[in-house]
Amino acid sequence: MRVLIVEDEGQCGEFLAELLTLWGYDVQRARDAIEALERIPIFQPAVVISEAHMPRLGGVDLLRALRGYPFAPKFILIGDDVSFEEREAVLHLGALDFMGTPLDFEKLRADLEGVPMWRSTAGIVELERCPPQVG
């Protein structure tokens, strides 16, 4: 299954990418949500793991931009100071999870294993024809 990691702190993203690769996932990385918007139609990840808030454009914005598109990837968002209201809003937008830090790797693995297998080979054709508009 393909996983895109969107994270602006190099060491954390690198560690997570190495861990997911050891777990057997095909992993790519993006520095922020703007770069992720460029990569998603090409890489076609089943899951995006993204830092919720980043300087240019964060994971919450990315989730909103892709909402409603057929075959859009599932999202796991990560944030340091996650309020109950923000977590509920993100889950309402369709995210699989909104995890605090430090990460619970057992929970992360369980979230990834819960993604239906058909998502691992599904194309995101609609995204290529209708790229999302961002603010």
C-alpha positions in Angstrom: 0.0 0.0 0.0 1.2 3.5 -0.8 1.6 6.1 2.0 2.5 9.7 1.5 4.1 11.4 4.6 3.6 15.2 4.7 5.9 16.7 7.3 8.1 19.8 7.4 10.6 18.6 10.0 13.1 16.4 8.2 14.2 14.0 11.0 10.6 13.1 12.1 9.5 12.5 8.5 12.6 10.5 7.7 12.1 8.2 10.8 8.5 7.7 10.0 9.2 6.9 6.4 11.9 4.3 7.4 9.5 2.7 9.9 6.7 2.4 7.4 9.0 1.0 4.8 10.1 -1.7 7.4 6.4 -2.4 7.9 6.1 -3.1 4.1 4.6 0.1 2.8 5.6 2.0 -0.3 6.4 5.4 1.1 7.1 8.9 -0.3 7.4 12.2 1.4 6.3 15.8 0.8 7.5 18.9 2.7 4.1 20.5 3.0 0.5 20.2 1.7 1.3 22.2 -1.4 3.9 19.7 -2.5 1.5 16.9 -1.5 -1.1 18.3 -3.8 1.4 17.9 -6.6 2.4 14.3 -5.6 -1.0 12.8 -4.9 -2.2 12.5 -8.5 1.1 10.9 -9.5 1.9 8.7 -6.5 -1.8 7.8 -5.8 -1.4 7.0 -2.1 -4.0 5.1 -0.2 -3.2 7.0 2.9 -1.7 10.4 3.7 0.0 10.9 7.1 0.3 14.6 7.6 1.3 17.1 10.2 -1.9 19.0 10.9 -0.3 22.5 10.9 2.6 23.7 8.8 3.7 27.2 7.8 2.6 27.3 4.1 -0.3 24.9 4.1 -1.1 22.1 6.6 -2.7 18.7 6.6 -6.1 20.0 7.8 -6.1 22.3 4.7 -5.1 19.4 2.5 -7.8 17.2 3.9 -10.4 19.9 3.2 -9.0 20.5 -0.4 -9.4 16.8 -1.3 -12.7 16.2 0.5 -15.3 14.9 -1.9 -13.0 13.7 -4.6 -13.5 10.1 -5.7 -10.6 7.8 -4.6 -9.1 10.6 -2.4 -6.6 9.0 0.1 -7.5 8.4 3.7 -5.9 10.7 6.2 -4.1 10.4 9.5 -3.2 13.8 10.9 -0.6 14.4 13.6 -0.5 17.4 15.9 1.1 18.6 19.1 -1.7 20.6 20.7 -4.9 18.9 19.5 -8.0 20.3 21.0 -11.1 18.1 21.4 -13.0 20.4 19.0 -10.3 20.3 16.3 -10.0 16.5 16.6 -13.8 16.1 16.2 -13.9 18.5 13.2 -11.1 16.7 11.4 -12.8 13.3 12.0 -16.0 14.8 10.7 -14.1 15.7 7.5 -13.3 12.0 7.1 -9.9 11.6 8.6 -9.1 8.1 10.0 -7.4 9.6 13.0 -5.9 12.7 14.6 -3.0 11.6 16.7 -1.1 13.6 19.3 2.6 13.3 19.8 4.5 11.4 20.8 3.0 8.9 18.3 1.5 5.7 19.4 3.1 3.4 16.8 0.8 0.5 17.6 -2.3 2.6 17.0 -0.7 4.0 13.8 -0.1 0.5 12.5 -3.6 -0.6 13.4 -5.0 2.5 11.6 -3.0 1.6 8.5 -3.9 -2.1 8.6 -7.6 -1.1 8.8 -7.5 0.6 5.4 -9.3 -1.6 2.8 -7.0 -3.3 0.4 -8.9 -2.0 -2.7 -7.5 1.5 -1.8 -3.9 0.2 -2.3 -4.4 -0.2 -6.0 -7.1 2.4 -6.8 -6.2 5.2 -9.1 -7.0 8.8 -8.5 -8.1 9.6 -12.0 -10.6 12.3 -10.9 -7.8 14.3 -9.1 -5.8 14.5 -12.3 -8.7 15.9 -14.3 -10.0 18.2 -11.6 -7.1 19.4 -9.3 -8.4 20.9 -6.1 -8.3 24.6 -5.6 -6.5 25.9 -2.6 -7.2 29.3 -1.0 
